[in-house]
Amino acid sequence: MNLILKKSLGQNFLVDKNLIKFITEIGNINHDISVLEVGPGNGSLTSNILEKGPKDLTVIEKDKRLVDILFKKFGNKINIVNEDMMNISYDNFIQKNLVIFGNLPYNISTQILVKWIKTNSIQKLCNKLILMFQKEVADRIIAEPNTKHYGRLSILSNWKMKIDKVIDIEPKSFNPAPKVRSTLLTFIPKKKFFEINEAKNLEYITNVFFNQKRKMIKKPMRFLFKNFEEVSKNLSIDLKLRPQNLDYLTYYKICKHYEALIK
């Protein structure tokens, strides 16, 4: 394929055939499963997905040059959406038994993940997401409390999703080879999760805390609540701790208290 790839679109195509087959198998695809592939590139993974015989396959590709290649390669066997993945309403793709695959451009991977998490209907949208990230970003997504990578993205990601790390991937598996390692993660939307009115409030809360993550949490608690000592006592929070010491659930509870305050 004589195509000059665009750095601005974060284009790195999977070329490792064994890895492509492995990723496809994770989807457990059959004739009852619909598939949405985000960022199909030149269609290497797309081909393997089609071989599994899904109910239908839709791909979202921004680059018109790649859209033309995909159409020549697959014709009407797939549905091609020539749009920016950040500008699409994913509510339009809601259907039973949907699996989402994504080799996400590294420059917008966190933005698209947050967009999906903030979608009110994420539990209806799909059964599973199988997504590729820069390893550094993946480490932040799956980080546990009291670890150096734990932060805003960990807390938001684990709010509505059960996340598992599958495998780290070397640069040589891509063309062109990126300068960093990648990680494949799976996300399964939780049927039950802590009720928060608006995701933007959780984003705000975590921003207040982690903007000064080396400071004790007494300072952000005082900033958010006039009665911070009472709130801290109700939530059994030690004000001498630091932001990375609080678990996911505590942040969700803090957010709930904050939402009651701003009603």
Secondary structure as a PSIPRED ss2 file (coil, helix, strand):
# PSIPRED VFORMAT (PSIPRED V4.0)

   1 M C   1.000  0.000  0.000
   2 N C   1.000  0.000  0.000
   3 L C   1.000  0.000  0.000
   4 I C   1.000  0.000  0.000
   5 L C   1.000  0.000  0.000
   6 K C   1.000  0.000  0.000
   7 K H   0.000  1.000  0.000
   8 S H   0.000  1.000  0.000
   9 L H   0.000  1.000  0.000
  10 G C   1.000  0.000  0.000
  11 Q C   1.000  0.000  0.000
  12 N C   1.000  0.000  0.000
  13 F E   0.000  0.000  1.000
  14 L E   0.000  0.000  1.000
  15 V C   1.000  0.000  0.000
  16 D C   1.000  0.000  0.000
  17 K H   0.000  1.000  0.000
  18 N H   0.000  1.000  0.000
  19 L H   0.000  1.000  0.000
  20 I H   0.000  1.000  0.000
  21 K H   0.000  1.000  0.000
  22 F H   0.000  1.000  0.000
  23 I H   0.000  1.000  0.000
  24 T H   0.000  1.000  0.000
  25 E H   0.000  1.000  0.000
  26 I H   0.000  1.000  0.000
  27 G C   1.000  0.000  0.000
  28 N C   1.000  0.000  0.000
  29 I C   1.000  0.000  0.000
  30 N C   1.000  0.000  0.000
  31 H C   1.000  0.000  0.000
  32 D C   1.000  0.000  0.000
  33 I C   1.000  0.000  0.000
  34 S E   0.000  0.000  1.000
  35 V E   0.000  0.000  1.000
  36 L E   0.000  0.000  1.000
  37 E E   0.000  0.000  1.000
  38 V E   0.000  0.000  1.000
  39 G C   1.000  0.000  0.000
  40 P C   1.000  0.000  0.000
  41 G C   1.000  0.000  0.000
  42 N C   1.000  0.000  0.000
  43 G C   1.000  0.000  0.000
  44 S H   0.000  1.000  0.000
  45 L H   0.000  1.000  0.000
  46 T H   0.000  1.000  0.000
  47 S H   0.000  1.000  0.000
  48 N H   0.000  1.000  0.000
  49 I H   0.000  1.000  0.000
  50 L H   0.000  1.000  0.000
  51 E H   0.000  1.000  0.000
  52 K C   1.000  0.000  0.000
  53 G C   1.000  0.000  0.000
  54 P C   1.000  0.000  0.000
  55 K C   1.000  0.000  0.000
  56 D E   0.000  0.000  1.000
  57 L E   0.000  0.000  1.000
  58 T E   0.000  0.000  1.000
  59 V E   0.000  0.000  1.000
  60 I E   0.000  0.000  1.000
  61 E C   1.000  0.000  0.000
  62 K C   1.000  0.000  0.000
  63 D C   1.000  0.000  0.000
  64 K H   0.000  1.000  0.000
  65 R H   0.000  1.000  0.000
  66 L H   0.000  1.000  0.000
  67 V H   0.000  1.000  0.000
  68 D H   0.000  1.000  0.000
  69 I H   0.000  1.000  0.000
  70 L H   0.000  1.000  0.000
  71 F H   0.000  1.000  0.000
  72 K H   0.000  1.000  0.000
  73 K H   0.000  1.000  0.000
  74 F H   0.000  1.000  0.000
  75 G H   0.000  1.000  0.000
  76 N H   0.000  1.000  0.000
  77 K H   0.000  1.000  0.000
  78 I C   1.000  0.000  0.000
  79 N E   0.000  0.000  1.000
  80 I E   0.000  0.000  1.000
  81 V E   0.000  0.000  1.000
  82 N C   1.000  0.000  0.000
  83 E C   1.000  0.000  0.000
  84 D C   1.000  0.000  0.000
  85 M C   1.000  0.000  0.000
  86 M C   1.000  0.000  0.000
  87 N C   1.000  0.000  0.000
  88 I C   1.000  0.000  0.000
  89 S C   1.000  0.000  0.000
  90 Y H   0.000  1.000  0.000
  91 D H   0.000  1.000  0.000
  92 N H   0.000  1.000  0.000
  93 F H   0.000  1.000  0.000
  94 I C   1.000  0.000  0.000
  95 Q C   1.000  0.000  0.000
  96 K C   1.000  0.000  0.000
  97 N C   1.000  0.000  0.000
  98 L E   0.000  0.000  1.000
  99 V E   0.000  0.000  1.000
 100 I E   0.000  0.000  1.000
 101 F E   0.000  0.000  1.000
 102 G E   0.000  0.000  1.000
 103 N E   0.000  0.000  1.000
 104 L C   1.000  0.000  0.000
 105 P C   1.000  0.000  0.000
 106 Y C   1.000  0.000  0.000
 107 N C   1.000  0.000  0.000
 108 I C   1.000  0.000  0.000
 109 S H   0.000  1.000  0.000
 110 T H   0.000  1.000  0.000
 111 Q H   0.000  1.000  0.000
 112 I H   0.000  1.000  0.000
 113 L H   0.000  1.000  0.000
 114 V H   0.000  1.000  0.000
 115 K H   0.000  1.000  0.000
 116 W H   0.000  1.000  0.000
 117 I H   0.000  1.000  0.000
 118 K H   0.000  1.000  0.000
 119 T C   1.000  0.000  0.000
 120 N C   1.000  0.000  0.000
 121 S C   1.000  0.000  0.000
 122 I H   0.000  1.000  0.000
 123 Q H   0.000  1.000  0.000
 124 K H   0.000  1.000  0.000
 125 L H   0.000  1.000  0.000
 126 C C   1.000  0.000  0.000
 127 N C   1.000  0.000  0.000
 128 K E   0.000  0.000  1.000
 129 L E   0.000  0.000  1.000
 130 I E   0.000  0.000  1.000
 131 L E   0.000  0.000  1.000
 132 M E   0.000  0.000  1.000
 133 F E   0.000  0.000  1.000
 134 Q E   0.000  0.000  1.000
 135 K H   0.000  1.000  0.000
 136 E H   0.000  1.000  0.000
 137 V H   0.000  1.000  0.000
 138 A H   0.000  1.000  0.000
 139 D H   0.000  1.000  0.000
 140 R H   0.000  1.000  0.000
 141 I H   0.000  1.000  0.000
 142 I H   0.000  1.000  0.000
 143 A C   1.000  0.000  0.000
 144 E C   1.000  0.000  0.000
 145 P C   1.000  0.000  0.000
 146 N C   1.000  0.000  0.000
 147 T C   1.000  0.000  0.000
 148 K C   1.000  0.000  0.000
 149 H C   1.000  0.000  0.000
 150 Y C   1.000  0.000  0.000
 151 G C   1.000  0.000  0.000
 152 R H   0.000  1.000  0.000
 153 L H   0.000  1.000  0.000
 154 S H   0.000  1.000  0.000
 155 I H   0.000  1.000  0.000
 156 L H   0.000  1.000  0.000
 157 S H   0.000  1.000  0.000
 158 N H   0.000  1.000  0.000
 159 W H   0.000  1.000  0.000
 160 K H   0.000  1.000  0.000
 161 M E   0.000  0.000  1.000
 162 K E   0.000  0.000  1.000
 163 I E   0.000  0.000  1.000
 164 D E   0.000  0.000  1.000
 165 K E   0.000  0.000  1.000
 166 V E   0.000  0.000  1.000
 167 I E   0.000  0.000  1.000
 168 D E   0.000  0.000  1.000
 169 I E   0.000  0.000  1.000
 170 E C   1.000  0.000  0.000
 171 P H   0.000  1.000  0.000
 172 K H   0.000  1.000  0.000
 173 S H   0.000  1.000  0.000
 174 F E   0.000  0.000  1.000
 175 N E   0.000  0.000  1.000
 176 P C   1.000  0.000  0.000
 177 A C   1.000  0.000  0.000
 178 P C   1.000  0.000  0.000
 179 K C   1.000  0.000  0.000
 180 V C   1.000  0.000  0.000
 181 R C   1.000  0.000  0.000
 182 S E   0.000  0.000  1.000
 183 T E   0.000  0.000  1.000
 184 L E   0.000  0.000  1.000
 185 L E   0.000  0.000  1.000
 186 T E   0.000  0.000  1.000
 187 F E   0.000  0.000  1.000
 188 I E   0.000  0.000  1.000
 189 P E   0.000  0.000  1.000
 190 K C   1.000  0.000  0.000
 191 K C   1.000  0.000  0.000
 192 K C   1.000  0.000  0.000
 193 F C   1.000  0.000  0.000
 194 F C   1.000  0.000  0.000
 195 E C   1.000  0.000  0.000
 196 I C   1.000  0.000  0.000
 197 N C   1.000  0.000  0.000
 198 E C   1.000  0.000  0.000
 199 A H   0.000  1.000  0.000
 200 K H   0.000  1.000  0.000
 201 N H   0.000  1.000  0.000
 202 L H   0.000  1.000  0.000
 203 E H   0.000  1.000  0.000
 204 Y H   0.000  1.000  0.000
 205 I H   0.000  1.000  0.000
 206 T H   0.000  1.000  0.000
 207 N H   0.000  1.000  0.000
 208 V H   0.000  1.000  0.000
 209 F H   0.000  1.000  0.000
 210 F H   0.000  1.000  0.000
 211 N C   1.000  0.000  0.000
 212 Q C   1.000  0.000  0.000
 213 K C   1.000  0.000  0.000
 214 R C   1.000  0.000  0.000
 215 K C   1.000  0.000  0.000
 216 M C   1.000  0.000  0.000
 217 I C   1.000  0.000  0.000
 218 K H   0.000  1.000  0.000
 219 K H   0.000  1.000  0.000
 220 P H   0.000  1.000  0.000
 221 M H   0.000  1.000  0.000
 222 R H   0.000  1.000  0.000
 223 F H   0.000  1.000  0.000
 224 L H   0.000  1.000  0.000
 225 F C   1.000  0.000  0.000
 226 K C   1.000  0.000  0.000
 227 N C   1.000  0.000  0.000
 228 F H   0.000  1.000  0.000
 229 E H   0.000  1.000  0.000
 230 E H   0.000  1.000  0.000
 231 V H   0.000  1.000  0.000
 232 S H   0.000  1.000  0.000
 233 K H   0.000  1.000  0.000
 234 N H   0.000  1.000  0.000
 235 L C   1.000  0.000  0.000
 236 S C   1.000  0.000  0.000
 237 I C   1.000  0.000  0.000
 238 D C   1.000  0.000  0.000
 239 L C   1.000  0.000  0.000
 240 K C   1.000  0.000  0.000
 241 L C   1.000  0.000  0.000
 242 R C   1.000  0.000  0.000
 243 P H   0.000  1.000  0.000
 244 Q H   0.000  1.000  0.000
 245 N H   0.000  1.000  0.000
 246 L C   1.000  0.000  0.000
 247 D C   1.000  0.000  0.000
 248 Y H   0.000  1.000  0.000
 249 L H   0.000  1.000  0.000
 250 T H   0.000  1.000  0.000
 251 Y H   0.000  1.000  0.000
 252 Y H   0.000  1.000  0.000
 253 K H   0.000  1.000  0.000
 254 I H   0.000  1.000  0.000
 255 C H   0.000  1.000  0.000
 256 K H   0.000  1.000  0.000
 257 H H   0.000  1.000  0.000
 258 Y H   0.000  1.000  0.000
 259 E H   0.000  1.000  0.000
 260 A H   0.000  1.000  0.000
 261 L H   0.000  1.000  0.000
 262 I C   1.000  0.000  0.000
 263 K C   1.000  0.000  0.000
